[in-house]
Amino acid sequence: MRSAGGHRHIDAADLARYMASQPPAVEPPPIVGQSARNRFPGIVTRVLKDTVMAQVEMQAGPFRVVSLMSREAADELGLAPGVRAVAAVKATNVVVELPGER
């Protein structure tokens, strides 16, 4: 269904059933090798593009993953809502925070 502002709302249980019915995302083998160990298969939920950059949002299980990349890369990959993809995360810095007050 759509909200008053035009945003799509999808029932979580319906989305879970749909995702469970899909074959697992298959990642092509690396050309040389890979160092990123954290891989999150999921589905692209939103792509925002300007003339140079693209913001790609994915739902990977319970996780929302957001990537910033060149528009050219997003276009070459054919990223659009509904496309199955794998987010490979490699970070040199990870910030850990505690919720609440001390």
C-alpha positions as a Markdown table, in Angstrom:
| # | Residue | x | y | z |
|---|---|---|---|---|
| 1 | Met | 0.0 | 0.0 | 0.0 |
| 2 | Arg | 1.1 | 3.6 | -0.3 |
| 3 | Ser | 1.2 | 6.3 | 2.4 |
| 4 | Ala | -0.4 | 9.7 | 2.0 |
| 5 | Gly | 3.1 | 11.0 | 0.9 |
| 6 | Gly | 3.4 | 8.3 | -1.8 |
| 7 | His | 5.8 | 6.0 | 0.0 |
| 8 | Arg | 5.4 | 2.3 | -0.4 |
| 9 | His | 4.6 | 0.3 | 2.7 |
| 10 | Ile | 5.1 | -3.5 | 2.6 |
| 11 | Asp | 3.9 | -5.8 | 5.3 |
| 12 | Ala | 7.0 | -7.3 | 7.0 |
| 13 | Ala | 5.5 | -10.8 | 7.0 |
| 14 | Asp | 4.7 | -10.6 | 3.3 |
| 15 | Leu | 8.3 | -9.4 | 2.6 |
| 16 | Ala | 9.7 | -12.2 | 4.7 |
| 17 | Arg | 7.7 | -14.8 | 2.7 |
| 18 | Tyr | 8.8 | -13.3 | -0.6 |
| 19 | Met | 12.5 | -13.3 | 0.4 |
| 20 | Ala | 12.2 | -16.9 | 1.7 |
| 21 | Ser | 10.8 | -17.9 | -1.7 |
| 22 | Gln | 13.8 | -16.5 | -3.6 |
| 23 | Pro | 16.9 | -18.5 | -4.4 |
| 24 | Pro | 19.9 | -17.4 | -2.4 |
| 25 | Ala | 21.9 | -14.6 | -3.9 |
| 26 | Val | 24.8 | -16.0 | -5.9 |
| 27 | Glu | 28.0 | -13.9 | -6.0 |
| 28 | Pro | 30.3 | -14.4 | -9.0 |
| 29 | Pro | 33.7 | -15.8 | -8.0 |
| 30 | Pro | 36.4 | -13.1 | -7.5 |
| 31 | Ile | 38.8 | -12.5 | -10.3 |
| 32 | Val | 41.9 | -12.5 | -8.1 |
| 33 | Gly | 40.8 | -12.7 | -4.5 |
| 34 | Gln | 38.9 | -11.0 | -1.9 |
| 35 | Ser | 39.6 | -9.5 | 1.5 |
| 36 | Ala | 36.1 | -8.4 | 2.6 |
| 37 | Arg | 34.7 | -11.1 | 4.9 |
| 38 | Asn | 31.4 | -9.6 | 5.9 |
| 39 | Arg | 28.9 | -10.3 | 3.1 |
| 40 | Phe | 25.2 | -9.5 | 3.4 |
| 41 | Pro | 22.9 | -10.9 | 0.7 |
| 42 | Gly | 19.7 | -8.9 | 0.3 |
| 43 | Ile | 17.5 | -6.8 | -1.9 |
| 44 | Val | 17.9 | -3.2 | -3.1 |
| 45 | Thr | 15.1 | -1.1 | -1.6 |
| 46 | Arg | 16.0 | 2.4 | -2.8 |
| 47 | Val | 18.4 | 4.1 | -5.1 |
| 48 | Leu | 18.9 | 7.9 | -5.1 |
| 49 | Lys | 21.1 | 9.4 | -7.8 |
| 50 | Asp | 22.4 | 12.8 | -8.7 |
| 51 | Thr | 24.8 | 13.7 | -11.5 |
| 52 | Val | 27.9 | 12.2 | -9.8 |
| 53 | Met | 26.9 | 10.0 | -6.9 |
| 54 | Ala | 24.3 | 7.3 | -5.9 |
| 55 | Gln | 23.0 | 6.3 | -2.5 |
| 56 | Val | 21.9 | 2.6 | -2.5 |
| 57 | Glu | 19.9 | 1.2 | 0.3 |
| 58 | Met | 19.5 | -2.6 | 0.8 |
| 59 | Gln | 17.6 | -4.7 | 3.2 |
| 60 | Ala | 19.8 | -7.7 | 4.2 |
| 61 | Gly | 17.9 | -9.8 | 6.6 |
| 62 | Pro | 17.2 | -7.6 | 9.7 |
| 63 | Phe | 19.9 | -5.1 | 8.6 |
| 64 | Arg | 19.5 | -1.9 | 6.5 |
| 65 | Val | 22.7 | -1.4 | 4.6 |
| 66 | Val | 23.5 | 2.0 | 2.9 |
| 67 | Ser | 26.2 | 2.4 | 0.3 |
| 68 | Leu | 27.5 | 5.6 | -1.4 |
| 69 | Met | 29.0 | 5.0 | -4.8 |
| 70 | Ser | 29.5 | 6.7 | -8.1 |
| 71 | Arg | 26.4 | 7.0 | -10.3 |
| 72 | Glu | 28.4 | 5.3 | -13.0 |
| 73 | Ala | 28.9 | 2.2 | -10.8 |
| 74 | Ala | 25.3 | 2.0 | -9.8 |
| 75 | Asp | 24.2 | 2.3 | -13.5 |
| 76 | Glu | 26.7 | -0.3 | -14.6 |
| 77 | Leu | 25.5 | -2.7 | -11.9 |
| 78 | Gly | 21.8 | -2.0 | -12.9 |
| 79 | Leu | 20.9 | -1.3 | -9.2 |
| 80 | Ala | 17.2 | -0.6 | -8.7 |
| 81 | Pro | 14.6 | -1.4 | -6.1 |
| 82 | Gly | 13.9 | -5.2 | -6.2 |
| 83 | Val | 17.4 | -6.2 | -7.5 |
| 84 | Arg | 19.0 | -8.9 | -5.4 |
| 85 | Ala | 22.6 | -8.0 | -4.4 |
| 86 | Val | 25.3 | -8.7 | -1.9 |
| 87 | Ala | 26.7 | -6.0 | 0.3 |
| 88 | Ala | 30.4 | -6.7 | 1.0 |
| 89 | Val | 31.5 | -4.6 | 4.0 |
| 90 | Lys | 35.1 | -3.9 | 4.8 |
| 91 | Ala | 35.8 | -1.3 | 7.4 |
| 92 | Thr | 39.1 | 0.0 | 8.8 |
| 93 | Asn | 37.3 | 1.7 | 11.7 |
| 94 | Val | 34.3 | 0.5 | 13.6 |
| 95 | Val | 32.7 | 2.7 | 16.2 |
| 96 | Val | 31.0 | 0.9 | 19.1 |
| 97 | Glu | 28.5 | 2.9 | 21.2 |
| 98 | Leu | 26.5 | 2.0 | 24.3 |
| 99 | Pro | 22.8 | 2.9 | 24.4 |
| 100 | Gly | 21.4 | 4.9 | 27.2 |
| 101 | Glu | 23.0 | 7.2 | 29.8 |
| 102 | Arg | 25.9 | 6.5 | 32.1 |
